Amino acid sequence: VVEKPGRYDVWLSSLTCDTSNLGFRGNVTITAGDARLEKRPVGDEIITDDKDIKSPWFRADSHMGSVFFSEPGEYQVQVISDKVVRPGKADIKERTRINSLILKPTVN
């Protein structure tokens, strides 16, 4: 749900055991509203103080681009990747899994 219209930066939050190589084999596709973003996540920001993440996992957030919502409301969001794993089912051998999608309002 978008409370205010405007441009939002889209961040893909991943849990990983290797912050230097997230191991995505290809692009992640994100559709939100009328926008479609495709990019290979690289871990632009490593979050070390997330109290919900336990060792050996780390949180790596990747900037995926931005989307514009012309009005407030509910929008469908879809994430397509080879790294989507059901919560609680991630195996340490997988090294990386998608945790969440974060929308941050941009300041114009």
Contacts in CASP RR format, 6 or more apart in sequence:
PFRMAT RR
TARGET T0000
AUTHOR 0000-0000-0000
METHOD contacts of the structure
MODEL  1
VVEKPGRYDVWLSSLTCDTSNLGFRGNVTITAGDARLEKRPVGDEIITDD
KDIKSPWFRADSHMGSVFFSEPGEYQVQVISDKVVRPGKADIKERTRINS
LILKPTVN
1 72 0 8 1.000
1 73 0 8 1.000
1 74 0 8 1.000
1 75 0 8 1.000
2 8 0 8 1.000
2 69 0 8 1.000
2 72 0 8 1.000
2 73 0 8 1.000
2 74 0 8 1.000
2 75 0 8 1.000
2 103 0 8 1.000
3 72 0 8 1.000
3 73 0 8 1.000
4 72 0 8 1.000
4 105 0 8 1.000
5 69 0 8 1.000
5 70 0 8 1.000
5 71 0 8 1.000
5 72 0 8 1.000
6 68 0 8 1.000
6 69 0 8 1.000
6 70 0 8 1.000
6 105 0 8 1.000
6 106 0 8 1.000
7 66 0 8 1.000
7 67 0 8 1.000
7 68 0 8 1.000
7 105 0 8 1.000
7 106 0 8 1.000
7 108 0 8 1.000
8 66 0 8 1.000
8 67 0 8 1.000
8 68 0 8 1.000
8 69 0 8 1.000
8 103 0 8 1.000
8 104 0 8 1.000
8 105 0 8 1.000
8 106 0 8 1.000
9 63 0 8 1.000
9 65 0 8 1.000
9 66 0 8 1.000
9 103 0 8 1.000
9 104 0 8 1.000
9 105 0 8 1.000
9 106 0 8 1.000
10 30 0 8 1.000
10 32 0 8 1.000
10 37 0 8 1.000
10 63 0 8 1.000
10 64 0 8 1.000
10 65 0 8 1.000
10 66 0 8 1.000
10 67 0 8 1.000
10 101 0 8 1.000
10 102 0 8 1.000
10 103 0 8 1.000
11 45 0 8 1.000
11 61 0 8 1.000
11 62 0 8 1.000
11 63 0 8 1.000
11 64 0 8 1.000
11 101 0 8 1.000
11 102 0 8 1.000
11 103 0 8 1.000
11 104 0 8 1.000
12 28 0 8 1.000
12 30 0 8 1.000
12 41 0 8 1.000
12 61 0 8 1.000
12 62 0 8 1.000
12 64 0 8 1.000
12 79 0 8 1.000
12 98 0 8 1.000
12 101 0 8 1.000
12 102 0 8 1.000
13 59 0 8 1.000
13 60 0 8 1.000
13 61 0 8 1.000
13 62 0 8 1.000
13 98 0 8 1.000
13 99 0 8 1.000
13 100 0 8 1.000
13 101 0 8 1.000
13 102 0 8 1.000
14 22 0 8 1.000
14 41 0 8 1.000
14 43 0 8 1.000
14 59 0 8 1.000
14 60 0 8 1.000
14 61 0 8 1.000
14 62 0 8 1.000
14 83 0 8 1.000
14 96 0 8 1.000
14 97 0 8 1.000
14 98 0 8 1.000
14 99 0 8 1.000
15 53 0 8 1.000
15 57 0 8 1.000
15 58 0 8 1.000
15 59 0 8 1.000
15 60 0 8 1.000
15 90 0 8 1.000
15 96 0 8 1.000
15 97 0 8 1.000
15 99 0 8 1.000
16 22 0 8 1.000
16 57 0 8 1.000
16 58 0 8 1.000
16 59 0 8 1.000
16 60 0 8 1.000
16 95 0 8 1.000
16 96 0 8 1.000
16 97 0 8 1.000
17 56 0 8 1.000
17 57 0 8 1.000
17 58 0 8 1.000
17 92 0 8 1.000
17 95 0 8 1.000
17 96 0 8 1.000
18 95 0 8 1.000
18 96 0 8 1.000
19 43 0 8 1.000
19 46 0 8 1.000
19 58 0 8 1.000
19 60 0 8 1.000
22 41 0 8 1.000
22 42 0 8 1.000
22 43 0 8 1.000
22 60 0 8 1.000
22 62 0 8 1.000
22 95 0 8 1.000
22 96 0 8 1.000
23 83 0 8 1.000
23 95 0 8 1.000
23 96 0 8 1.000
24 40 0 8 1.000
24 41 0 8 1.000
24 81 0 8 1.000
24 82 0 8 1.000
24 83 0 8 1.000
24 96 0 8 1.000
25 82 0 8 1.000
26 40 0 8 1.000
26 82 0 8 1.000
27 38 0 8 1.000
27 39 0 8 1.000
27 40 0 8 1.000
28 38 0 8 1.000
28 39 0 8 1.000
28 40 0 8 1.000
28 41 0 8 1.000
28 64 0 8 1.000
28 79 0 8 1.000
28 80 0 8 1.000
28 81 0 8 1.000
28 83 0 8 1.000
28 98 0 8 1.000
29 36 0 8 1.000
29 37 0 8 1.000
29 38 0 8 1.000
29 78 0 8 1.000
29 79 0 8 1.000
29 80 0 8 1.000
29 81 0 8 1.000
30 36 0 8 1.000
30 37 0 8 1.000
30 38 0 8 1.000
30 64 0 8 1.000
30 77 0 8 1.000
30 78 0 8 1.000
30 79 0 8 1.000
30 80 0 8 1.000
30 101 0 8 1.000
31 37 0 8 1.000
31 76 0 8 1.000
31 77 0 8 1.000
31 78 0 8 1.000
32 67 0 8 1.000
32 75 0 8 1.000
32 76 0 8 1.000
32 77 0 8 1.000
32 78 0 8 1.000
32 103 0 8 1.000
33 67 0 8 1.000
33 69 0 8 1.000
33 75 0 8 1.000
33 76 0 8 1.000
33 77 0 8 1.000
35 67 0 8 1.000
35 68 0 8 1.000
37 64 0 8 1.000
37 65 0 8 1.000
37 67 0 8 1.000
39 62 0 8 1.000
39 64 0 8 1.000
39 65 0 8 1.000
41 60 0 8 1.000
41 62 0 8 1.000
41 64 0 8 1.000
42 62 0 8 1.000
43 60 0 8 1.000
43 61 0 8 1.000
43 62 0 8 1.000
44 61 0 8 1.000
44 62 0 8 1.000
44 63 0 8 1.000
45 60 0 8 1.000
45 61 0 8 1.000
45 63 0 8 1.000
46 58 0 8 1.000
46 59 0 8 1.000
46 60 0 8 1.000
46 61 0 8 1.000
47 53 0 8 1.000
47 58 0 8 1.000
47 59 0 8 1.000
47 60 0 8 1.000
47 61 0 8 1.000
48 58 0 8 1.000
50 59 0 8 1.000
53 59 0 8 1.000
56 92 0 8 1.000
59 99 0 8 1.000
60 96 0 8 1.000
61 102 0 8 1.000
66 106 0 8 1.000
67 103 0 8 1.000
69 75 0 8 1.000
77 101 0 8 1.000
79 98 0 8 1.000
79 101 0 8 1.000
81 98 0 8 1.000
83 94 0 8 1.000
83 96 0 8 1.000
83 97 0 8 1.000
83 98 0 8 1.000
84 97 0 8 1.000
84 98 0 8 1.000
85 94 0 8 1.000
85 97 0 8 1.000
85 98 0 8 1.000
90 97 0 8 1.000
END
